[in-house]
Amino acid sequence: MHEEIKNYYHSRISQTQKAIMAAKKYIYSLGTIRLLIVICTISMICVFSSQLIVQISAGVIGLSAFLYFLMHYNRQQKKKNYLEISLACDENELKAFDYDFSAFDGAQERIKMAHPFGLDLDIFGDNSLFQAVNRTCTVYGKQVLADWFEKPLQEADEISMRQESIRELREKPEFMHHFRVMGLTHQGGDSILKEIEDFIAHPAYIRSIHSWKYLQWIFPFVSLTVVVLAFTGLISSFVMVICYLILLGISESQAKKINRLQQWIGKKSQVFISYSRLIAAVEQEKVVSPLLCKLQACFTKEKKAASVLIRQLAMLSGELDQRSNLMVHLLFNPLLLWDIRKAIQVEQWKMTYGKSLDNWIKSLGEYDAFCVLGTFAFNHPEYIYPSLNKAYFELEIKGLGHPLIHRDTCVKNDVSIAKQPYFLIITGANMAGKSTYLRTIGVNFVLACIGAPVWADSMRFSPSGLITSLRTSDSLNDHESYFFAELKRLKMIIDKLQAGEKLFIILDEILKGTNSVDKQKGSLALVQQFVRLQSCGIIATHDLHLGSLEKAFPENIRNYRFEADIKENELHFSYQLREGVAQNMNATFLMKKMGITV
């Protein structure tokens, strides 16, 4: 099925490339036409140098034609920019089909040693699950998606509703692609959310707004009156200059405050235009799932649509930024009180819609996260949506594979936990596949709990808190040994269970940091305590003695193994899960093969 999806992207890439070539040709022709207009206009003015009316007419017509084609030129440039981003997105998707996720953000900053499962399962960072899934195009969208991965849902009804939304978006690949391309056009920096919150919370930059409101109408009247009186000779040009300087001085009285306002909003008009377009796309898209409808409704609570209101803010932002233009500064300020007029309009917008702006951006980010999971579902049509069991605990999976292991080489296995308390003890040799099996289960469990489809033939599970201990390490900064770090992890699990939390536990090689006798005693005691605390999970170990627990708890513990088969003096790994306790270990065999005397 993935070949069909690859062909879909190849087809769209081909169409986009043709469109880019056509846009480039059109842009070149528009540039040529503008050059010809300039040449013709100058020629007409030179030829008819003695006929003023013809010269003025030629200048007006030439300028109008030039501006008309300049407008079309700018539109085509924007279209070409959109197409180039679209092409890059599709090319990156094809790379992702070959497991190259380097084009996507893995949220390296989210890696936390103390997280219950993030570090063990490679949820964040380079070559992580998040990087493989992440296609967010807004700053808050990435934050929402990372939160979903960091804190998966534990309520079956919430997961079911999210699945419904992802299913619906999965059928809208063109919409999701358009949404992403528009968002990437002007994404804004990582600090954009903090800046917006600061802007909303900041007191008004312009005080005594009512007084300035009157002045913004008085200034044009005074300016016009002074100009008329000067041209009619009723006042001297000196008086006109004095009046101009007085008006300029008054208009500049708020310059420092407006400078601070401009620093915040003056450079963000393109970001707001991007948000406006994204929200407009959401407003116009027909959806039926409750969560998507709820997000869509956030943008239509005001009398005007959120996309229209944010576009207004973008226009005000651009107009305020024009104060950097010297002509605007020296001419429009004293005549129209331009800076203060625009600053007041921004302040009024903020007072009316400031709180809504924060909600709109957060709702847009959540919609962005949904689109990402919808794209993930679209890119993996062979993945399935797990069915849910509200009762603790069930995990029944057939044909489970790791989404980051190449589809052509991945060996898929089953999982079966049908009640509580219940533990699977996985024994096996080095490199036989134990750790990969644990991570495969953990990663798909996370995907299932965030509502995404999983790579399995079938899956039924009970959502619960996931906690793992697969990659414990020491901490020099905290003066903490490897063994103590592992004990802290295990203590945290026990505390959570004793507090009544429902957990799914995945452990790899318990008590690795101590001697074999202590390890064996401690491991046996720990598993027995887990069973008494009515928990469920999977434990991988080299210690074959843990296999004896199945006899002590025949209803609660089941042994499985990954074998390393020795055939013709060579190791062979099937990576296939089998029942029972492992029979073959490979450490001494490998040492002999490497010439180490055993």
NUZAVEX-846704 format. One line per 8 residues: number of its first residue (from 0); their letters; for each residue x, y, z of C-alpha. Coordinates in Angstrom, 1 decimal. Layout:
BEGIN
NUM	a	X/Y/Z | ...
***
This chain:
BEGIN
0	mheeikny	0.0/0.0/0.0 | 2.9/2.4/0.7 | 3.8/2.2/-3.0 | 0.5/3.9/-3.8 | 1.3/6.7/-1.4 | 4.8/7.1/-2.9 | 3.2/7.3/-6.4 | 0.8/9.9/-5.1
8	yhsrisqt	3.7/12.1/-3.9 | 5.7/11.5/-7.1 | 2.6/12.6/-9.1 | 2.2/15.8/-7.1 | 5.9/16.6/-7.3 | 5.8/16.3/-11.1 | 2.7/18.6/-11.3 | 4.4/21.1/-8.9
16	qkaimaak	7.6/21.2/-10.9 | 5.7/22.0/-14.1 | 3.8/24.7/-12.2 | 7.1/26.2/-11.0 | 8.5/26.3/-14.5 | 5.4/28.0/-15.8 | 5.5/30.5/-12.9 | 9.1/31.3/-13.6
24	kyiyslgt	8.4/31.9/-17.3 | 5.4/34.1/-16.5 | 7.5/36.1/-14.0 | 10.2/36.6/-16.6 | 7.6/37.8/-19.1 | 6.2/40.3/-16.6 | 9.6/41.6/-15.8 | 10.2/42.1/-19.6
32	irllivic	6.8/43.9/-20.0 | 7.6/46.3/-17.1 | 11.0/47.1/-18.7 | 9.3/47.8/-22.1 | 6.7/50.0/-20.3 | 9.5/52.1/-18.7 | 11.3/52.4/-22.1 | 8.2/53.4/-24.0
40	tismicvf	7.1/55.9/-21.3 | 10.5/57.6/-21.3 | 10.6/57.6/-25.1 | 7.1/59.2/-25.3 | 8.1/61.9/-22.9 | 11.3/62.6/-24.8 | 9.6/62.6/-28.3 | 6.8/64.9/-27.2
48	ssqlivqi	9.0/67.2/-25.1 | 7.1/70.3/-26.3 | 3.6/68.9/-25.6 | 3.0/68.9/-21.8 | -0.4/67.3/-22.0 | 1.0/64.3/-24.0 | 3.9/64.0/-21.6 | 1.6/63.9/-18.5
56	sagvigls	-0.7/61.5/-20.2 | 2.1/59.2/-21.1 | 3.5/59.4/-17.6 | 0.2/58.6/-16.0 | -0.6/55.7/-18.4 | 2.9/54.4/-18.1 | 3.0/54.5/-14.3 | -0.5/52.9/-14.1
64	aflyflmh	0.5/50.1/-16.4 | 3.8/49.6/-14.5 | 2.0/49.3/-11.2 | -0.6/47.0/-12.6 | 2.1/44.5/-13.9 | 4.1/45.0/-10.7 | 1.1/43.8/-8.7 | 0.8/40.7/-10.9
72	ynrqqkkk	4.6/40.2/-10.6 | 4.4/40.2/-6.8 | 1.5/37.7/-6.9 | 3.4/35.4/-9.1 | 6.4/35.6/-6.8 | 4.2/34.6/-3.9 | 2.7/31.7/-6.0 | 6.2/30.5/-6.9
80	nyleisla	7.3/30.7/-3.3 | 4.3/28.6/-2.3 | 5.0/26.0/-5.0 | 8.7/25.7/-4.0 | 7.7/25.1/-0.3 | 5.1/22.6/-1.6 | 7.8/20.8/-3.6 | 10.2/20.7/-0.7
88	cdenelka	7.5/19.2/1.5 | 6.7/16.4/-0.9 | 10.3/15.6/-1.6 | 10.9/15.3/2.2 | 7.9/12.9/2.4 | 9.6/10.7/-0.2 | 12.8/10.8/1.9 | 10.8/9.8/4.9
96	fdydfsaf	9.6/6.7/3.1 | 13.2/5.7/3.0 | 13.5/6.4/6.7 | 15.4/9.7/6.3 | 13.7/12.1/8.8 | 16.4/14.7/8.9 | 14.2/17.4/7.4 | 11.9/17.3/10.4
104	dgaqerik	12.3/18.7/13.9 | 12.8/16.0/16.5 | 12.3/18.4/19.5 | 15.7/17.7/21.0 | 15.0/20.1/23.8 | 12.2/17.7/25.1 | 14.6/15.0/26.0 | 14.4/14.5/29.8
112	mahpfgld	16.3/11.9/31.8 | 13.5/11.6/34.4 | 10.6/11.2/32.0 | 8.7/7.9/32.6 | 9.5/6.5/29.1 | 10.7/9.3/26.7 | 14.4/8.6/26.8 | 14.0/4.8/26.8
120	ldifgdns	11.8/4.7/23.8 | 13.6/7.5/21.8 | 10.5/9.6/21.7 | 12.4/12.9/21.1 | 15.6/13.8/19.4 | 17.3/12.8/16.2 | 16.0/9.6/14.6 | 13.2/9.6/17.1
128	lfqavnrt	9.5/8.7/16.9 | 8.6/12.4/17.2 | 10.9/13.3/14.3 | 9.4/10.6/12.2 | 5.8/11.9/12.8 | 6.3/15.6/13.2 | 5.1/17.8/10.3 | 4.0/20.8/12.4
136	ctvygkqv	4.0/24.2/10.6 | 3.3/26.5/13.6 | 5.3/27.0/16.8 | 2.4/26.2/19.1 | 1.5/23.1/16.9 | 4.9/21.6/17.7 | 4.4/22.3/21.4 | 0.9/20.7/21.4
144	ladwfekp	2.2/17.6/19.5 | 5.2/17.2/21.8 | 2.8/17.5/24.8 | 0.7/14.7/23.4 | 3.7/12.4/23.0 | 5.0/13.4/26.5 | 1.7/12.9/28.2 | -0.4/10.3/26.3
152	lqeadeis	-4.1/10.0/27.1 | -5.3/7.4/29.6 | -9.0/7.7/29.0 | -10.5/5.4/26.4 | -13.3/7.9/25.4 | -10.8/10.7/24.8 | -8.6/8.4/22.7 | -11.6/7.3/20.7
160	mrqesire	-12.6/10.9/19.9 | -9.1/11.7/18.8 | -9.0/8.6/16.6 | -12.2/9.8/14.9 | -10.6/13.2/14.1 | -7.5/11.6/12.7 | -9.5/9.3/10.6 | -11.4/12.2/9.1
168	lrekpefm	-8.3/14.2/8.3 | -6.6/11.2/6.8 | -9.1/11.5/4.0 | -8.1/15.1/3.3 | -4.5/14.9/2.1 | -4.7/18.0/-0.1 | -6.1/20.1/2.7 | -3.4/19.0/5.1
176	hhfrvmgl	-0.7/19.6/2.5 | -2.1/23.1/1.8 | -2.3/23.9/5.5 | 1.3/22.9/6.1 | 2.7/24.8/3.1 | 0.9/28.0/4.2 | 2.1/27.6/7.7 | 5.7/27.2/6.6
184	thqggdsi	5.6/30.3/4.4 | 6.0/32.6/7.5 | 6.4/30.4/10.6 | 7.7/33.0/13.0 | 10.4/32.4/15.6 | 10.2/30.0/18.6 | 9.5/33.0/20.9 | 6.4/34.2/19.0
192	lkeiedfi	4.0/32.8/21.6 | 5.8/34.5/24.5 | 5.9/37.7/22.5 | 2.1/37.6/21.9 | 1.4/36.9/25.5 | 3.6/39.8/26.6 | 1.9/42.1/24.1 | -1.6/41.2/25.3
200	ahpayirs	-0.6/41.6/29.0 | 1.4/44.9/28.4 | -0.4/48.1/29.4 | -1.4/50.5/26.6 | 1.6/52.1/25.0 | -0.4/55.2/24.2 | -2.0/56.9/27.3 | -4.9/59.4/27.1
208	ihswkylq	-6.2/57.7/24.0 | -9.4/59.8/23.9 | -7.4/63.1/23.7 | -5.3/61.7/20.9 | -8.4/60.5/19.1 | -9.6/64.1/18.9 | -6.2/65.3/17.8 | -6.0/62.8/15.0
216	wifpfvsl	-8.9/64.6/13.3 | -7.8/68.1/14.2 | -4.3/67.6/12.7 | -5.5/67.1/9.1 | -7.8/70.1/9.4 | -5.1/72.4/10.8 | -2.5/71.2/8.2 | -4.9/71.7/5.3
224	tvvvlaft	-5.9/75.2/6.6 | -2.3/76.3/7.0 | -1.4/75.1/3.5 | -4.4/76.9/1.9 | -3.6/80.1/3.8 | 0.0/79.9/2.7 | -0.8/79.4/-1.0 | -3.4/82.2/-0.9
232	glissfvm	-0.8/84.5/0.6 | -2.7/85.1/3.8 | 0.3/83.8/5.9 | 3.9/83.7/5.0 | 5.9/80.5/4.2 | 7.8/81.2/7.5 | 4.6/80.9/9.5 | 3.8/77.7/7.6
240	vicylill	7.2/76.2/8.4 | 6.7/77.1/12.1 | 3.3/75.5/12.1 | 4.8/72.4/10.5 | 7.5/72.1/13.1 | 5.0/72.5/15.9 | 2.8/69.7/14.5 | 5.8/67.5/13.9
248	gisesqak	7.0/68.0/17.5 | 3.6/67.1/18.8 | 3.4/64.0/16.6 | 6.9/62.9/17.8 | 6.1/63.3/21.5 | 5.1/59.6/21.7 | 7.9/58.3/19.5 | 9.7/56.3/22.2
256	kinrlqqw	6.5/54.4/23.2 | 5.6/53.8/19.6 | 9.1/52.6/18.9 | 8.6/49.9/21.5 | 5.2/48.9/20.0 | 6.7/48.8/16.5 | 9.6/46.5/17.8 | 6.9/44.0/18.9
264	igkksqvf	4.3/44.2/16.1 | 5.9/46.0/13.2 | 7.9/43.0/12.0 | 5.1/40.4/12.4 | 2.7/41.4/9.7 | 3.7/38.4/7.5 | 3.3/36.0/10.4 | -0.2/37.3/11.1
272	isysrlia	-1.0/37.0/7.4 | 0.1/33.4/7.5 | -2.0/32.7/10.7 | -5.0/34.4/9.0 | -4.7/32.2/5.9 | -4.3/29.1/8.0 | -7.4/29.9/10.1 | -9.4/30.8/6.9
280	aveqekvv	-8.5/27.3/5.6 | -9.8/25.8/8.8 | -13.0/27.9/8.8 | -13.8/26.9/5.3 | -13.1/23.2/5.6 | -16.2/21.0/6.3 | -15.6/18.7/9.2 | -17.9/16.4/11.2
288	spllcklq	-15.8/14.9/14.1 | -16.6/16.6/17.5 | -13.0/17.7/18.3 | -12.4/19.3/14.9 | -15.8/21.0/15.0 | -15.0/22.4/18.5 | -11.7/23.8/17.3 | -13.4/25.3/14.2
296	acftkekk	-16.0/26.9/16.4 | -13.2/28.8/18.3 | -12.6/30.9/15.2 | -16.2/32.0/14.7 | -17.3/33.2/18.2 | -16.8/36.9/17.3 | -19.1/38.9/15.0 | -16.3/38.6/12.4
304	aasvlirq	-14.3/35.5/11.6 | -11.0/35.1/13.3 | -9.2/35.0/10.0 | -10.6/38.5/9.0 | -9.7/40.0/12.4 | -6.1/38.7/12.4 | -5.7/40.0/8.8 | -6.8/43.4/10.2
312	lamlsgel	-4.1/43.2/12.8 | -1.6/42.2/10.0 | -2.6/45.3/8.0 | -2.2/47.6/11.1 | 1.1/46.0/11.7 | 2.3/46.7/8.2 | 0.9/50.3/8.3 | 2.6/51.0/11.6
320	dqrsnlmv	5.9/49.7/10.2 | 5.7/52.3/7.4 | 6.8/54.9/10.0 | 10.3/53.7/9.1 | 9.8/55.3/5.7 | 11.3/58.8/5.8 | 8.5/60.3/3.7 | 5.8/58.9/6.0
328	hllfnpll	7.8/60.1/9.0 | 8.3/63.7/7.8 | 5.0/64.2/5.8 | 2.2/61.9/7.2 | 3.1/62.4/10.9 | 2.6/66.2/11.0 | -0.3/66.1/8.5 | -2.2/63.0/9.6
336	lwdirkai	-0.7/62.1/13.0 | 0.2/58.8/11.3 | 2.2/57.0/14.1 | -0.2/57.8/16.9 | -3.2/57.1/14.7 | -1.9/53.6/13.9 | -0.7/52.9/17.4 | -4.2/53.8/18.7
344	qveqwkmt	-5.8/51.4/16.2 | -3.5/48.6/17.3 | -4.3/49.3/21.0 | -8.0/49.3/20.3 | -7.7/46.0/18.4 | -5.7/44.5/21.4 | -8.3/45.7/23.9 | -11.1/44.1/21.9
352	ygksldnw	-9.5/40.9/20.6 | -6.3/40.4/22.6 | -7.6/37.5/24.7 | -9.2/35.9/21.7 | -5.9/36.1/19.8 | -4.2/33.9/22.4 | -7.0/31.3/22.1 | -7.0/31.4/18.3
360	ikslgeyd	-3.3/30.7/18.1 | -3.6/27.8/20.6 | -6.6/26.4/18.8 | -4.7/26.7/15.5 | -1.7/24.9/17.0 | -4.0/22.0/18.2 | -5.5/21.8/14.7 | -1.9/21.7/13.3
368	afcvlgtf	-1.2/18.7/15.6 | -4.3/16.9/14.4 | -3.2/17.5/10.8 | 0.2/16.0/11.6 | -1.4/12.8/12.9 | -3.7/12.8/9.9 | -0.7/13.0/7.6 | 0.9/10.2/9.5
376	afnhpeyi	-2.2/8.0/9.1 | -2.3/8.9/5.3 | 1.3/8.0/4.9 | 0.8/4.6/6.5 | -2.4/3.1/5.1 | -1.3/-0.3/6.4 | -1.4/0.9/10.0 | -4.5/0.1/12.1
384	ypslnkay	-6.5/2.0/14.8 | -6.5/-0.1/18.0 | -9.7/-1.0/19.6 | -10.1/0.0/23.3 | -10.9/-1.7/26.6 | -11.7/0.7/29.4 | -11.0/-2.0/32.1 | -7.4/-2.5/33.3
392	feleikgl	-5.6/-4.4/31.8 | -5.5/-5.9/28.3 | -2.9/-5.8/25.5 | -3.6/-8.2/22.7 | -1.6/-7.5/19.5 | -1.0/-9.5/16.4 | 1.8/-8.8/13.9 | 3.4/-5.8/15.7
400	ghplihrd	6.3/-3.9/14.1 | 8.5/-1.0/15.0 | 7.6/2.1/12.9 | 11.3/3.2/12.7 | 12.6/-0.2/11.5 | 12.6/-0.6/7.7 | 9.4/-2.3/6.5 | 11.4/-4.8/4.4
408	tcvkndvs	13.5/-6.1/7.3 | 11.3/-5.7/10.3 | 10.2/-8.9/12.0 | 6.8/-8.6/13.5 | 5.7/-10.3/16.7 | 2.6/-10.8/18.9 | 1.8/-9.6/22.5 | -0.7/-11.1/24.8
416	iakqpyfl	-1.7/-9.8/28.2 | -5.4/-10.5/28.9 | -5.8/-9.7/32.6 | -4.3/-8.3/35.7 | -1.9/-8.9/37.4 | 0.1/-10.3/34.5 | 3.8/-10.2/33.4 | 5.6/-11.6/30.4
424	iitganma	9.2/-12.6/31.2 | 11.3/-12.4/28.1 | 14.6/-14.3/28.1 | 17.2/-14.6/25.4 | 20.8/-14.2/24.2 | 22.5/-10.9/23.4 | 21.4/-9.3/20.1 | 18.5/-11.8/19.8
432	gkstylrt	15.9/-9.0/19.8 | 14.7/-8.6/23.4 | 15.3/-4.9/23.7 | 13.9/-4.1/20.2 | 10.8/-6.1/21.1 | 10.3/-4.0/24.3 | 10.8/-0.8/22.4 | 8.4/-1.9/19.7
440	igvnfvla	5.7/-2.5/22.2 | 6.4/0.8/24.1 | 6.4/3.0/20.9 | 3.2/1.5/19.5 | 1.6/1.8/23.0 | 2.4/5.6/23.0 | 1.0/6.0/19.4 | -2.2/4.2/20.5
448	cigapvwa	-2.6/6.4/23.5 | -2.3/9.6/21.5 | -5.0/8.4/19.1 | -2.7/7.6/16.2 | -2.7/4.4/14.1 | -0.1/1.7/14.9 | 1.9/-0.8/12.9 | 0.1/-4.0/13.6
456	dsmrfsps	-2.3/-6.5/12.1 | -4.7/-6.0/15.0 | -4.5/-4.5/18.5 | -6.8/-4.2/21.5 | -5.5/-2.4/24.6 | -6.3/-0.7/27.8 | -4.9/2.8/28.1 | -2.9/3.4/31.2
464	glitslrt	0.2/5.1/32.5 | 3.4/3.8/30.7 | 6.6/3.6/32.6 | 9.9/2.0/31.4 | 13.4/1.3/32.6 | 15.4/0.3/29.6 | 18.3/2.8/29.5 | 19.2/3.9/33.0
472	sdslndhe	22.4/5.8/33.3 | 24.5/7.3/36.0 | 24.7/11.1/36.7 | 28.0/12.7/37.5 | 26.3/16.1/38.1 | 24.0/14.6/40.7 | 26.8/12.3/42.1 | 24.5/9.4/41.4
480	syffaelk	25.7/5.9/40.5 | 24.2/3.8/37.8 | 22.8/1.3/40.3 | 21.3/4.1/42.5 | 19.7/5.7/39.4 | 18.0/2.4/38.6 | 16.8/1.9/42.2 | 15.2/5.4/42.1
488	rlkmiidk	13.4/4.4/38.9 | 12.1/1.2/40.5 | 11.1/3.0/43.7 | 9.1/5.5/41.6 | 7.2/2.6/40.0 | 6.5/1.0/43.4 | 5.3/4.4/44.8 | 3.0/4.9/41.9
496	lqageklf	1.5/1.5/42.2 | 1.0/1.8/45.9 | -0.7/5.2/45.2 | -3.3/3.3/43.1 | -2.0/4.3/39.7 | -2.7/1.9/36.8 | 0.6/1.3/35.0 | 1.9/-0.7/32.1
504	iildeilk	5.5/-1.5/33.1 | 8.3/-2.3/30.6 | 11.7/-3.2/32.1 | 14.9/-4.4/30.5 | 17.4/-6.3/32.7 | 16.5/-5.4/36.2 | 19.3/-4.4/38.6 | 22.0/-4.3/36.0
512	gtnsvdkq	24.3/-2.4/38.3 | 24.9/-5.0/41.0 | 26.4/-8.5/41.3 | 24.7/-11.6/40.0 | 23.6/-13.0/43.4 | 22.0/-9.7/44.5 | 20.6/-9.2/41.1 | 18.8/-12.5/41.1
520	kgslalvq	17.4/-12.1/44.6 | 16.3/-8.5/44.0 | 14.8/-9.3/40.6 | 12.7/-12.2/41.9 | 11.5/-10.1/44.9 | 10.6/-7.1/42.6 | 8.6/-9.2/40.2 | 6.7/-10.8/43.0
528	qfvrlqsc	5.9/-7.3/44.5 | 4.7/-6.2/41.1 | 2.3/-9.1/41.0 | 1.1/-8.5/44.5 | 0.4/-4.8/43.6 | -1.9/-6.1/40.7 | 0.2/-4.5/38.0 | 1.0/-5.6/34.4
536	giiathdl	4.0/-5.4/32.2 | 6.9/-7.0/30.4 | 10.4/-7.8/31.7 | 13.4/-8.8/29.5 | 16.3/-10.5/31.2 | 19.4/-12.6/30.7 | 18.7/-14.2/34.0 | 17.1/-17.6/33.2
544	hlgsleka	16.3/-18.1/36.8 | 13.4/-15.5/36.5 | 11.8/-18.2/34.3 | 11.0/-20.1/37.5 | 8.5/-17.5/38.5 | 6.0/-19.0/36.0 | 5.7/-22.1/38.2 | 5.1/-19.9/41.3
552	fpenirny	2.5/-17.7/39.6 | 1.1/-19.9/36.8 | -1.9/-17.6/36.3 | 0.0/-14.4/36.4 | 3.4/-14.9/34.6 | 4.2/-16.3/31.2 | 7.7/-17.1/29.8 | 8.7/-16.2/26.3
560	rfeadike	12.1/-16.2/24.6 | 14.3/-15.0/21.7 | 16.7/-17.6/20.6 | 20.1/-17.4/19.0 | 20.4/-20.5/16.9 | 23.9/-22.0/16.1 | 24.0/-23.6/12.7 | 27.2/-24.7/11.0
568	nelhfsyq	29.2/-22.9/13.6 | 27.4/-19.6/12.9 | 24.9/-17.6/14.8 | 21.5/-17.1/13.3 | 18.8/-14.8/14.7 | 15.2/-15.2/13.7 | 14.0/-12.3/16.0 | 10.8/-14.3/16.3
576	lregvaqn	9.2/-14.6/19.8 | 8.8/-18.2/21.1 | 7.2/-19.7/24.2 | 9.3/-20.9/27.1 | 12.7/-20.0/28.6 | 15.7/-19.4/26.3 | 18.0/-22.4/25.7 | 20.9/-20.9/23.9
584	mnatflmk	23.2/-18.1/25.1 | 25.9/-16.7/22.8 | 28.4/-14.8/25.0 | 31.0/-17.6/25.2 | 30.4/-18.6/21.6 | 31.1/-15.0/20.3 | 34.2/-14.7/22.5 | 35.6/-17.9/21.0
592	kmgitv	34.8/-16.7/17.5 | 36.8/-13.6/18.3 | 39.8/-15.6/19.5 | 39.3/-15.0/23.2 | 40.1/-18.0/25.3 | 37.2/-19.1/27.4
***
